[in-house]
Amino acid sequence: MRVVEVTAYGGPEVLRSVRRPEPDPADAPGRVRVRLRAAAVNQADLKIRSGRFAAALGALAPPFVLGYDFAGTLVDPAPGLPAGTRVAGFVPWVAEGAGAGTYAETILVEPGWLAPVPDEVDFTAAASLPLSALTAAQALDLMALPDGATLLITGASGVVGRFAVQLAARAGHRVIALGDADDAHELRLLGADGVVPRGAPEEVITGVLGHAPDRVDGVFDAALIADPLLPAVKDDGVFVSASGERVPVAERGVRVDVVEGRPDAARLKELLELVGSGGLATRVADVLPLEEAGEAHRRAEAGRRPGRIVLMI
């Protein structure tokens, strides 16, 4: 089968299309095969490829296959899902530690990672969703804010932040979105009560306080701004970071935590159904063939278009 390998740590040029044997379910009892149609390019892929996460990977080193998010067709039956079902999910790539990602034609997965894809959702849209939408949903769960709380979401123009804005608004929270000024109208349509343009920390704090003079109950920091945002949080509030790479030092009783997106088939099914019914919007920036994974990484690093880049397989 075709895969794209990271041949060494470095820039996008280290990605190479090669052939590997198709995975055999006999080698991993309990796992099932999915024939992929689409795989998303995540920011974590770029960091792993560059070597930034090398220390966290332990003995795992190139060559390996990147990729978290996927959508495709189930080859082997799984509990509640017959062979031939259109499915989506994500591989917990770092936790698995095997270097067997989704830049491939066929993968072996745990059935618990899989959710059926509604007929109204195409493979491209389905592949853009799992890790980012689940991370946003799980961040809101972790915050455990009361009904009607005021929440600041940073990185609201990005993929995770955009999902968080929508899900927080659906949950009944008052959302202040920190994002690109050009996205202000769209972010309001997605549910933000107020939009603060990106800028210097003091400008951001002033903008947030303009919408929430008494400060916010919580922050979901998808942009990884960290400590400079703490003045905007009420005493005994909550601050959840989208990554352990940047976490503020707690003060004034503010609870600080980190969300780590984890597979959740039932929750993913709900999110995919929301996309199918028009209750949750996803955005695909570009679609490229698998063999052009290097170009996909270049475009993702350049950030020329908002949304998730998807590889068609």
N, C-alpha and C positions, 0 to 999 in steps of 0.2 A: 504494500500500500504506500501511498505518498504521505510523507510528513515533511515538516520544515523543522530542521534542527538548529539549535544554537551551537555552533562549532567551537567557539571560544568566547570569552567575555570581550565585549567591545561594542562598536556601533552597529547600526542596522546591517552593515555589510557582512556580519558574521552569521546571518541567517542563510541557510542553504536548504534547497529542496532535495530530498533523498528518498530512497525506498527502504522500507523496513517490513519485516513479516507482520501479517495481521495478528492482532492479539487473540489468544486462545482462552476461552472461558475456563478450560480445564486447569489453567495455570493459576486461577484466582477464584476458587469456589465461592459461589454466592454472588459474584459479579456478573453483569450482563453487558453485551455489546450494543453500542449505538453507532449506526452509520451516519456520520455527520454530514450536514448540509451547510452549516454556518458556524463560525467561531469568532468571538469578539476579541479585539485587541484592548487590553486593559493597561492602565498605568503601571500596575505591578509587573506586567510582562517586560516593560521597558527597563524597569529597575533591575529585574533579575538578569536580563540580557547584558546590561552594562557592567554587571559585577557588583553593583551597589549592595545587593543582598547576599553576597557570597558567604560572608561569615555566618549568616543565619541558616545556610543550607548544609552546613556540616561537611560530610564527605561527598555530597552530591556535587558533581562538576560536569562541565560540557564534555561530550555532546549530550544534549537533552532536548526534549520537545516542550515548548512553552504552551500556555493557554489555560484559562479558567472557564469562561462561558462557552456554552455550545447549544446547538439545536440540531435535531436530526430525527432519524427513524429507528425505533427499537428493533434490534435483530432477534434477541432472545426474550421470551416472556418474563415479566417481572410481576410481583404481587400487585394485582389490580390493573395491570397494564399488559395487554396481549402484544405479541410480536406484531410489528407494523404500526404501532402507535407513534404518532408524532410527539416528541418529548423535548424538553429543554432542562438545563441545570447548570451547575458549575462544579468543577473539580477543585477541591481544596488543595491547591498545588503545593504550597510550602509544607503544609501539614502532612501530606502524603509522602513527600520526600523521595519520589520515584522518578521524577523528570519525565513523566508520561502525561503530557498535556493534550490540548485540544487542537493544535495545529496539525491535524491528522485526519485521514479518511474514516478510521474506525477507532473507537476507544472502549475500554472496559471501565464500567462504573458501578458504584453501589446503587441498588434500586432506590434507596432512601434519598438519593440526590435528584431524582427524576420527578418532573411534573408534566402532565399532558398539556400539549399546546392546543388551544381552541382553534377551530377551523378559520376563524376570522383573523388570526394572527399568522403572518408568514414567518418563515424560518429566520429571515434577517432580523426582523423586529424581536422575535423570541430570543435570539442569541444576544441581543443588546441589553437584555434585562437582568439575568439572574443575580450575579454578584452585586451589582450596583443597587438594584432595587431592594434586595434582601438586606444589604448593609444599611441602607436608609431606614428600612422598616425596623430592623433590630436596634439601631441607634435610638429611635423613638421609644421603643420598648424599654431600653436601658435607662432612658431619662425618666420615665414614669412620671411625667408631668400631670398635674390635675387638669380637669376639663377647663378649657378657656384660657390656659396659660399663654404667656407671651414668649415666643421662641425665636431666637436669632439663628439663621442658617447661613453659614458662609459657603463660598464656592457654589452659590445657587445657580450660576450659569453652567456649571459642570454637570456631568452625568449623575453622580451620586446626589449632589445638592439639589438638582432639579427634581429627582424622585422624592427627596425629603420634603421639599416645599409642598408638593402635591399631597403626600401622605399626611403631613402634619395638618394641612388645611382640612383634609377629609376627617381627621380626628377631632376637629373643632378647635384647634389652637389658633392663636393670633400669630401670624408668621411675619417676621421681618427678614427679608432676603438681602444678603450681601452678594452682589454680582456685577457683571458688566453693565454700564449705564445704558448701552444699546438694547439690553434685554429687559429693561424695566417694564415695558408694556406686556411682554409675554409672561414675565414672572407674576405680574398681577393677575393675568388671565389664569395662570396655574394655581392661584390661591393666595399669593402674598398680599398682606394688607399694606405693607410698606416696602420700599426698595431703597437700599443704600448702595451707591456706587463704590467700587473698589477705590482705595486710595491709601494715604498714609494713616497709620494707626489712630492718631489723634483726630483726623478727619472722619474716620469710620466711627469712632466712639461718639463724636458730635452728631453724626447722622443717625446713629441708633437711638441716642437720647432724644433726638427730635421726634422720633416715633414712639418712644417709650421713656418718658421723663423719669419714671420710677425704676428704670432699668428692667432687664428681661429676667424671666424665671429660669431660662436655660439657654445654652448655646450648643448647637451641633456644628462642630468645626470641620467641615469637609475640605476647606482650603488650607488647613494646618497653619493657622496664624498663631495660635496658642496664647502665651502670656499677655500680649497687648490687648486682648479682648476682655480680660477679666474685669476691668473697671465697668463694663457694661452689664455685669451679672449682679443680681441682688445677693445680699448676704444669705447664706444657706441655700443658694441656688445650685444648679447642676451644669457641668461642662463636660460634653462628650466629644472626644477627638476621633476622627476617622482613621487615625493611624498612630501607633506607638512611636513613630519617628519624631513627632512633636506634640508634647503634652505639657500643659502649664503646671506650675507649682501651686497647689491648693492654698487658698487664703480665705479668711472671713467665713469659714464654714462651707465654702463652695465644694460640692462633691465633684471630683474629677475622675473620669473614667475613659476607657478606650473601647470602641466597638470593633470586633473582629467578625466579619461576615462569615456565616457558617451555613452549610446546606440545610434547607428546611423545605421538604417537598410540599407539605400542606400549605405553607405560607406562599411559596412560589406559585402554586396552582391558583390561589386567590389573586395574586398580582397579575398573572397572565390572563385570567378571566377579566380583571379590571381593564387591561389593555384591549381585550377583545370587545368589551362593551363600551369602550370610549371613556371610561372613568379614570384612566391613567395614561399619560402620554409618554412615549419613548421617542428618542431621536437618534437616527442613524446618520452619521456625517458622511461616510464613504463606504463603498462596497468594492472590494478588490478580490481577485482570485487568490487562492492559497499560495501559489508560487510567488506572488508579489508581497509576501509578508514583510520583506525588507522595506519596500516602499510604504507599506501601511505604517510601519514603525517610524519612518521619516516624517510622514504626515502627522502622526500622533504627537511626535515630539515638537513639531512646528506649531501645532495647535491652530492650524489655519481655519478649521471649521468646527463649531461646537457639536458634540454628540459622539457616539461610539462608532469606531471604524470596525467593519465586519469583513471577515474573510469568507468567501464562498468556496465550498469544497465539492 
